[in-house]
Amino acid sequence: MFAFTECAAGCGRPVLTGSSTCALHSKDKSFEAQRIIELIASDTRIKNLNASQLVFEEVDFSGREWYGCSFQECTFTRCLFTSSLMRLCFFDFAFFKATDFSKSDILFSSFSACSFNDSSFEGSELIHTNFNGSRLQSVTLSNCDLYNSRFIKSNMKAVDIIDSNI
């Protein structure tokens, strides 16, 4: 699990990986996002990463293994997470637009209170995954295993759930 070192600004939020502050108190959030992208690009196995509150656009995060990472309150636009393996990752309150998680293996992760628009999880394993309170619009959950995943108080519009284990 990512280290919980408090922000140097004293707000109590955890610092971004490799920084002394959280994104809120960062001098340049775009620089921090680019730094995190380069860090991710340097390895296929990502552990204990905290990238909370950053914005990612048109980034290919595909084919990586993610363990204990936090992307809470992030914004992802036209990003790829295809063929990813995720264990105990947190995306709570994140926003996803045209983002693809197809053929991913996601276990014990949380997407609670997220907003998904025009995104896909097609052919993915989403085991023990939390989507509580999320808004899903034009999302594909077809050919998925959603065993013990939760969608309590989620709002779903134009969601395809075909040939899936629910």
Secondary structure, DSSP 8 states (H G I E B T S, - for coil): -----B-TTSS--B--TTSSS-GGG-S-HHHHHHHHHHHHHT-SEEES-B-TT-EEES-B-TT-EEES-B-TT-EEES-B-TT-EEES-B-TT-EEES-B-TT-EEES-B-TT-EEEEEE-TT-EEET-B-TT-EEEEEE-TT-B-TT-B-TT-EEES-B--S-B-
